[in-house]
């Protein structure tokens, strides 16, 4: 089954976000099998979806019960994912300006 770029972005972002949550609130070195999330792998998804598309997938598919703003913050032209809540570091992803700009 082939997944759209939007679905791949969400899967990658949610996976990294959940992995990051574990590292920021769990004890350090809790598992030698885990590895730090590679946030740079999301760079390829800049300008691949509009804000409306992102919000629709977030609200209807991935986080139907809502999302904690300390983890994901949606701005006018970007979305920010918390890398480390304690240090307030974020990965910022740019939205496409419209569907033709992708």
C-alpha positions in Angstrom: 0.0 0.0 0.0 1.4 3.4 -1.0 1.0 6.3 1.4 0.7 9.9 0.5 3.5 12.4 1.4 1.0 13.8 4.0 0.5 10.5 5.7 4.3 9.9 5.7 4.9 13.3 7.3 2.4 12.6 10.0 3.8 9.2 10.7 7.3 10.6 10.9 6.4 13.5 13.0 4.2 11.6 15.5 6.8 8.9 15.8 9.6 11.4 16.5 7.3 13.4 18.9 6.5 10.3 20.9 10.1 9.2 21.0 11.0 12.7 22.2 8.4 12.7 24.9 9.9 9.5 26.2 13.3 11.0 26.4 12.2 14.2 28.1 10.1 12.7 30.9 11.7 9.3 31.4 14.8 8.5 33.3 18.0 9.0 31.2 19.4 5.8 29.7 16.2 3.8 30.5 16.9 1.6 27.5 20.1 1.0 25.6 18.0 -0.1 22.6 16.4 3.3 22.0 18.0 6.1 20.0 17.4 9.8 19.9 14.9 11.0 17.4 16.3 12.3 14.1 14.3 15.5 13.7 16.4 16.5 10.7 14.6 13.7 8.8 11.5 15.9 8.7 13.3 18.7 6.7 12.2 17.1 3.4 8.5 17.9 4.4 8.8 21.7 4.4 6.1 23.2 2.1 4.4 19.8 1.4 1.0 20.5 3.0 -1.1 23.5 3.8 -2.1 24.5 7.3 -5.7 23.4 6.5 -4.5 19.9 5.4 -2.3 19.6 8.5 -5.1 20.6 10.9 -7.6 18.3 9.2 -5.4 15.3 9.5 -4.4 16.2 13.1 -7.9 16.6 14.3 -9.6 13.9 12.3 -7.0 11.1 12.1 -4.0 11.4 14.4 -5.2 13.4 17.5 -9.0 13.2 17.4 -9.2 13.8 21.1 -7.0 17.0 20.9 -3.4 17.8 21.3 -1.3 19.2 24.1 0.0 22.7 23.0 3.2 22.0 24.9 3.9 19.3 22.3 2.5 20.7 19.0 1.9 24.4 18.3 0.2 25.5 15.1 1.1 29.0 13.9 -0.1 30.9 10.8 2.7 29.6 8.5 4.3 26.8 10.5 3.8 24.0 13.0 6.2 23.5 15.9 6.9 20.1 17.5 8.5 20.0 20.9 11.9 18.4 20.9 12.5 19.0 24.6 9.8 20.5 26.7 12.2 21.3 29.6 14.6 23.1 27.4 11.9 24.6 25.2 13.5 23.4 22.0 11.3 23.0 18.9 11.4 21.6 15.4 9.6 24.0 13.1 8.0 22.9 9.8 6.8 25.4 7.2 3.3 25.0 5.6 2.8 25.3 1.8 1.1 28.7 1.1 -1.6 26.9 -1.0 -2.2 23.6 -2.7 -0.4 24.7 -5.9 2.7 25.8 -4.0 3.6 22.2 -3.0 
